[in-house]
Amino acid sequence: MLMMPLRQDAMRSDLVAHINTDDLLHNYRVLRARCGPKVRFCAPLKADAYGHGLRTVAPVLREAGADCAAVATLQEAAELRETGWDRPILVLGNVLAVPQLSEREARFSEVIRHRLSLTVADASTIDCIARHGNGSRVDVHLKVDTGMGRMGATPMEAVALLRRCMKVPQIRLAGIYSHFATADLSDQDMAQQQLRSFRELLDGAGRDLPVSTLRHLANSAATITLPDAHFDMVRPGLALYGYLPSAHMASQIDLRPVLRLVTHVTLVKELPAGHCIGYGRTYVTKRPTRIGILPVGYSDGYVRALSNRAVVGLAGGDAPVIGRVSMDQLAVDLTDLPDAVCGSEATLIDNRPDRPNSVQSIADRLGTIPYEVTCLLGRRIDRVAVGKSCAKPPLVPSNT
């Protein structure tokens, strides 16, 4: 029996993330305005543009003039190229560090094919490029650990690696960079220490560092508060999407949250007092209760820890989430919202910062950070660009 494909309108998701391109451009411009005219802008687009949809966000930033993009994996880089991104892409992960020779060769071929800039943090990556280069020249950025204790060579190791890079004809040293651990804190002692360490490294490298090498250190917080850390390029991630790295920066910059996540009520039903709602019987109705079912759950990034703790916005007011959040569904109390019916729009994440279901408010409820709230948003969610400044559509339809 021949199976007919579903009609396109039947394939639309019940979950839609509205990505406001006007607000995205506003954030890009106010962040860029904090930098000198010669400072380049690297747009971090890893983790599906922090959950906002790579294929939706990238064309907007390309049209706006972002100089570079940063991703974590080769897969992200390849997907970014599919959107029409024709500018440098810095891969932040050490993607050639795999044990199988055949896989290293295959990955290196993708680096060349997609014209990617690689992060170097140890001698083995340099040697790998030298072995597999076959006449191809690769741009690399040397990553230095100035105090965060994560990926990167120590400052002492970095000078030797820099000189080693300069001896390999298959390598062009395109950048040298580090990453702040505490630039978002009001106590700037460690950030200043890292900044000094980076400067000392650059001074020590002296003539070994080509003039064209991009020096970069500033994340979102440093882009906003530490102009001395801007160097040749900044990499503001979270702030680009409209979220403050820390509450104490609210008076220093006007950022606008880009994402609004909506769904609709799929069922309304009446339950008597004393009735269980959801797994584990964590909520029992105290009165005759009118509940609504929403087609969203922890599979979509609306995590189980929000059970009995979150609210959802409807036209008539806020409805508390009651009972455990399931994999694909949750329940809300509609008893005090008589106008809410089956099909009514429900706002799961609001783009207004003062709302109890904003990204920051949800992060506060969970004891986490805004990054985690947006990055967890799942692939069943359609990302849809809204706003007057929507860029040309991506080359590949977006349904991340």
C-alpha positions as CSV (number, residue, x, y, z in Angstrom):
1,M,0.0,0.0,0.0
2,L,1.4,3.4,-1.0
3,M,1.8,5.7,1.9
4,M,1.0,9.3,1.2
5,P,3.1,12.0,2.9
6,L,1.4,14.2,5.5
7,R,0.3,17.6,4.2
8,Q,2.6,20.4,5.3
9,D,0.0,22.2,7.4
10,A,-0.6,18.9,9.2
11,M,3.1,18.7,10.2
12,R,3.1,22.0,12.1
13,S,4.3,21.6,15.7
14,D,2.0,22.3,18.6
15,L,5.0,24.1,20.1
16,V,6.3,27.3,18.5
17,A,9.2,29.4,19.6
18,H,8.7,32.9,18.2
19,I,12.2,34.4,17.5
20,N,11.8,38.2,17.4
21,T,14.4,39.3,14.8
22,D,13.9,42.9,15.6
23,D,15.0,42.3,19.2
24,L,17.9,40.1,18.0
25,L,19.1,42.9,15.8
26,H,18.7,45.4,18.7
27,N,20.8,43.3,21.0
28,Y,23.5,42.8,18.3
29,R,23.6,46.6,17.7
30,V,23.8,47.6,21.3
31,L,26.5,45.1,22.0
32,R,28.5,46.1,19.0
33,A,28.1,49.8,20.0
34,R,30.0,49.0,23.2
35,C,33.1,48.1,21.2
36,G,35.5,50.1,19.2
37,P,35.0,50.4,15.4
38,K,37.8,48.0,14.6
39,V,36.7,45.3,17.1
40,R,35.2,42.3,15.3
41,F,32.0,40.5,16.4
42,C,31.9,36.7,16.8
43,A,28.4,35.4,17.2
44,P,28.3,32.2,19.3
45,L,25.8,29.9,17.5
46,K,26.5,26.6,19.3
47,A,23.8,24.5,20.8
48,D,21.3,25.4,18.1
49,A,22.0,29.2,18.7
50,Y,21.5,28.6,22.5
51,G,18.2,26.9,21.7
52,H,16.8,29.7,19.5
53,G,17.3,27.9,16.2
54,L,20.5,28.1,14.2
55,R,18.7,28.2,10.9
56,T,16.5,31.1,12.1
57,V,19.1,33.2,13.9
58,A,22.2,32.8,11.6
59,P,20.7,34.5,8.5
60,V,19.6,37.5,10.5
61,L,23.1,38.0,12.0
62,R,24.7,37.4,8.6
63,E,22.6,40.2,7.1
64,A,23.4,42.4,10.1
65,G,27.2,42.0,9.5
66,A,28.5,39.7,12.1
67,D,32.1,38.9,11.2
68,C,32.5,35.4,12.5
69,A,30.5,32.6,14.2
70,A,31.5,30.1,16.9
71,V,30.2,26.5,17.2
72,A,31.1,23.5,19.3
73,T,31.0,20.7,16.8
74,L,31.6,19.8,13.2
75,Q,27.9,19.0,12.8
76,E,27.0,22.5,13.9
77,A,29.5,24.0,11.5
78,A,28.2,22.0,8.6
79,E,24.6,23.0,9.4
80,L,25.7,26.6,9.7
81,R,27.2,26.5,6.2
82,E,23.9,25.1,4.9
83,T,22.2,28.4,6.0
84,G,24.4,30.3,3.6
85,W,26.9,31.5,6.2
86,D,30.0,32.4,4.2
87,R,32.2,33.9,6.9
88,P,34.7,32.3,9.3
89,I,33.5,29.7,11.6
90,L,35.5,28.9,14.8
91,V,35.0,25.4,16.1
92,L,35.5,25.6,19.9
93,G,35.7,21.9,20.6
94,N,38.9,19.8,20.1
95,V,37.2,17.9,17.3
96,L,40.3,16.0,16.0
97,A,40.9,14.3,19.3
98,V,39.5,10.9,18.3
99,P,41.4,7.6,18.6
100,Q,40.5,6.1,15.1
101,L,42.8,7.3,12.3
102,S,40.0,6.9,9.7
103,E,37.7,9.1,11.7
104,R,40.4,11.7,12.2
105,E,40.9,11.8,8.4
106,A,37.2,12.0,7.7
107,R,36.8,14.9,10.2
108,F,39.8,16.7,8.8
109,S,38.3,16.4,5.3
110,E,35.1,18.1,6.6
111,V,37.2,20.9,8.2
112,I,38.8,21.6,4.8
113,R,35.5,21.2,2.9
114,H,33.7,23.7,5.1
115,R,36.6,26.1,5.5
116,L,36.6,25.9,9.3
117,S,38.9,27.4,11.9
118,L,40.1,24.9,14.5
119,T,40.8,25.4,18.2
120,V,44.3,24.2,19.2
121,A,45.1,23.5,22.8
122,D,47.8,20.8,22.7
123,A,50.6,19.6,20.5
124,S,48.7,16.5,19.3
125,T,46.2,18.6,17.4
126,I,49.0,20.5,15.7
127,D,50.7,17.2,14.7
128,C,47.4,15.9,13.4
129,I,47.0,18.9,11.1
130,A,50.6,18.5,9.9
131,R,50.0,14.8,9.1
132,H,46.7,15.2,7.3
133,G,47.1,18.6,5.7
134,N,48.2,17.3,2.3
135,G,48.9,20.8,1.0
136,S,45.7,22.3,2.6
137,R,46.2,25.2,5.0
138,V,44.0,25.4,8.1
139,D,43.2,28.5,10.2
140,V,43.7,27.7,13.9
141,H,43.0,29.7,17.1
142,L,45.2,28.8,20.0
143,K,43.2,28.4,23.2
144,V,44.9,29.5,26.4
145,D,43.7,28.6,30.0
146,T,44.2,31.8,31.9
147,G,42.5,30.5,35.0
148,M,39.2,28.9,34.2
149,G,40.7,25.4,34.4
150,R,38.9,24.0,31.4
151,M,40.0,23.5,27.8
152,G,43.2,25.4,26.9
153,A,46.9,25.3,27.2
154,T,48.5,26.9,30.2
155,P,50.2,30.2,29.5
156,M,53.6,28.5,29.8
157,E,52.7,25.8,27.3
158,A,51.0,28.3,25.0
159,V,54.2,30.1,23.9
160,A,55.7,26.8,22.9
161,L,52.6,25.7,21.0
162,L,52.5,29.1,19.3
163,R,56.0,28.6,18.0
164,R,55.2,25.1,17.0
165,C,52.2,26.3,14.9
166,M,54.4,28.8,13.1
167,K,56.7,25.9,11.9
168,V,53.9,23.9,10.3
169,P,53.2,25.1,6.7
170,Q,49.6,23.6,6.9
171,I,48.7,26.0,9.7
172,R,47.9,29.7,9.7
173,L,47.6,31.1,13.2
174,A,44.4,33.1,12.8
175,G,43.7,33.7,16.5
176,I,44.7,33.3,20.1
177,Y,42.0,33.4,22.8
178,S,41.0,32.6,26.3
179,H,37.7,32.5,28.3
180,F,36.6,34.2,31.5
181,A,35.4,32.2,34.5
182,T,33.9,35.0,36.6
183,A,33.4,38.1,34.4
184,D,29.7,38.0,35.3
185,L,30.3,38.5,39.1
186,S,30.4,41.8,40.8
187,D,33.7,40.8,42.3
188,Q,36.1,41.4,39.4
189,D,39.3,40.2,41.1
190,M,39.6,36.9,39.2
191,A,38.5,38.5,35.9
192,Q,41.2,41.1,36.2
193,Q,43.7,38.4,37.0
194,Q,42.8,36.5,33.9
195,L,43.0,39.7,31.8
196,R,46.5,40.3,33.2
197,S,47.5,36.7,32.4
198,F,46.3,37.1,28.8
199,R,48.1,40.4,28.4
200,E,51.3,38.9,29.8
201,L,51.1,36.0,27.4
202,L,50.6,38.4,24.4
203,D,53.5,40.5,25.5
204,G,55.7,37.4,26.0
205,A,54.8,36.1,22.6
206,G,56.1,39.3,21.1
207,R,57.4,38.9,17.5
208,D,56.3,35.2,17.4
209,L,52.6,36.4,17.1
210,P,51.7,37.4,13.6
211,V,50.2,40.9,13.2
212,S,47.1,39.4,11.6
213,T,46.3,37.1,14.6
214,L,43.0,37.9,16.3
215,R,43.2,38.3,20.0
216,H,39.9,37.6,21.8
217,L,38.8,37.1,25.3
218,A,35.5,38.9,26.0
219,N,32.3,36.9,26.6
220,S,28.9,38.6,27.2
221,A,29.7,39.9,30.6
222,A,33.1,41.3,29.6
223,T,31.7,42.8,26.4
224,I,29.3,44.8,28.6
225,T,31.6,45.7,31.6
226,L,35.3,45.2,30.6
227,P,36.2,47.3,27.6
228,D,39.9,46.5,28.3
229,A,39.1,42.9,27.4
230,H,37.7,43.6,23.9
231,F,41.0,43.3,22.1
232,D,40.4,42.4,18.4
233,M,37.1,40.5,18.7
234,V,34.3,39.9,21.2
235,R,32.2,36.8,21.7
236,P,28.9,37.7,23.4
237,G,26.6,34.7,23.5
238,L,23.9,34.9,26.1
239,A,23.5,38.7,25.8
240,L,23.0,38.4,22.0
241,Y,19.8,36.6,22.8
242,G,18.6,39.2,25.3
243,Y,19.5,37.7,28.7
244,L,21.7,39.4,31.2
245,P,24.8,37.5,32.4
246,S,24.1,38.9,35.9
247,A,21.3,41.0,37.4
248,H,23.7,43.8,38.5
249,M,24.3,44.6,34.8
250,A,20.6,45.6,34.2
251,S,21.3,49.3,34.4
252,Q,24.3,49.1,32.1
253,I,22.7,47.8,28.9
254,D,19.2,47.5,27.3
255,L,18.8,43.9,26.2
256,R,15.6,42.4,24.8
257,P,14.8,38.7,25.2
258,V,14.3,37.2,21.8
259,L,12.3,34.1,22.4
260,R,8.7,33.5,23.3
261,L,7.5,29.9,23.5
262,V,3.8,29.2,23.0
263,T,1.5,26.3,22.7
264,H,-2.3,25.8,23.0
265,V,-4.7,24.0,25.3
266,T,-5.5,20.5,23.9
267,L,-8.1,19.4,26.5
268,V,-10.2,20.9,29.2
269,K,-11.9,18.8,31.9
270,E,-13.5,19.0,35.3
271,L,-12.2,17.0,38.2
272,P,-13.7,16.8,41.7
273,A,-12.0,17.7,44.9
274,G,-9.5,15.0,46.1
275,H,-8.5,13.9,42.6
276,C,-4.9,13.1,41.7
277,I,-3.1,15.0,38.9
278,G,-0.2,13.3,37.2
279,Y,2.4,10.7,38.1
280,G,3.3,10.2,41.8
281,R,0.2,11.8,43.1
282,T,2.2,15.0,43.9
283,Y,-0.9,17.1,43.5
284,V,-4.4,16.4,44.7
285,T,-7.2,18.9,44.0
286,K,-8.5,20.8,47.0
287,R,-11.7,21.9,45.3
288,P,-13.6,21.1,42.1
289,T,-11.0,21.9,39.5
290,R,-11.1,22.8,35.9
291,I,-7.8,21.6,34.3
292,G,-6.2,22.2,30.9
293,I,-3.8,19.8,29.2
294,L,-0.8,21.3,27.3
295,P,1.2,19.3,24.7
296,V,4.6,19.9,26.2
297,G,6.9,18.1,28.6
298,Y,10.4,17.3,29.6
299,S,11.1,15.9,26.2
300,D,10.7,19.4,24.9
301,G,13.0,21.0,27.6
302,Y,10.1,22.0,29.9
303,V,11.8,20.1,32.7
304,R,10.2,17.9,35.4
305,A,11.6,20.1,38.1
306,L,9.0,22.7,37.1
307,S,6.2,20.4,38.4
308,N,3.9,22.3,40.8
309,R,6.3,25.3,40.6
310,A,5.7,27.1,37.3
311,V,3.0,29.2,35.7
312,V,1.7,29.5,32.2
313,G,0.3,32.6,30.7
314,L,-3.1,32.7,29.1
315,A,-5.3,35.6,27.9
316,G,-7.2,35.8,31.2
317,G,-4.2,35.5,33.5
318,D,-1.6,33.0,34.7
319,A,-2.4,29.3,35.3
320,P,-0.3,27.3,37.7
321,V,1.3,24.1,36.6
322,I,-0.2,21.3,38.7
323,G,1.1,17.8,39.1
324,R,4.2,16.3,37.6
325,V,5.4,17.4,34.2
326,S,5.3,14.3,32.0
327,M,7.4,13.5,28.9
328,D,4.9,15.1,26.5
329,Q,2.2,16.7,28.5
330,L,1.5,18.8,31.6
331,A,-1.6,20.1,33.4
332,V,-2.5,23.6,34.4
333,D,-5.3,24.8,36.7
334,L,-7.9,26.8,34.7
335,T,-10.5,27.1,37.5
336,D,-10.1,30.8,37.8
337,L,-9.7,31.4,34.1
338,P,-13.2,30.7,32.6
339,D,-12.3,32.2,29.2
340,A,-9.6,29.6,28.7
341,V,-10.9,26.8,26.4
342,C,-9.6,24.1,24.2
343,G,-7.4,25.8,21.6
344,S,-6.5,28.8,23.7
345,E,-2.9,30.0,23.3
346,A,-0.7,29.4,26.3
347,T,2.7,31.1,26.8
348,L,5.2,28.8,28.3
349,I,8.1,31.2,28.2
350,D,7.4,34.9,28.0
351,N,9.8,37.4,26.3
352,R,8.9,40.1,28.9
353,P,11.7,40.0,31.6
354,D,9.3,41.0,34.4
355,R,7.0,38.0,33.9
356,P,7.0,35.0,36.2
357,N,7.5,32.7,33.2
358,S,10.4,34.6,31.6
359,V,13.6,32.8,31.0
360,Q,15.3,34.4,34.0
361,S,12.3,33.7,36.3
362,I,12.3,30.0,35.2
363,A,16.0,29.8,35.8
364,D,15.6,31.3,39.2
365,R,12.9,28.8,40.1
366,L,15.2,25.9,39.0
367,G,18.3,27.3,40.7
368,T,20.1,27.4,37.4
369,I,21.1,29.9,34.6
370,P,19.2,31.2,31.5
371,Y,21.6,29.3,29.2
372,E,20.2,26.0,30.5
373,V,16.6,27.0,30.1
374,T,17.0,27.9,26.4
375,C,19.5,25.3,25.4
376,L,17.3,22.5,26.6
377,L,14.5,23.4,24.3
378,G,13.8,20.3,22.1
379,R,13.8,19.5,18.4
380,R,10.0,19.2,18.3
381,I,9.7,22.9,18.7
382,D,9.3,25.0,15.6
383,R,11.4,28.1,15.6
384,V,9.7,30.8,13.7
385,A,11.1,34.3,12.9
386,V,8.8,37.2,13.7
387,G,9.5,40.9,13.4
388,K,9.8,43.4,10.6
389,S,13.5,42.7,10.1
390,C,13.2,39.0,9.3
391,A,16.1,38.1,7.1
392,K,15.9,36.1,3.9
393,P,14.7,32.5,4.6
394,P,17.5,29.9,5.2
395,L,18.4,27.6,2.4
396,V,17.1,24.7,4.4
397,P,13.7,24.9,6.1
398,S,13.9,25.3,9.9
399,N,12.4,22.6,12.2
400,T,15.0,22.1,14.9
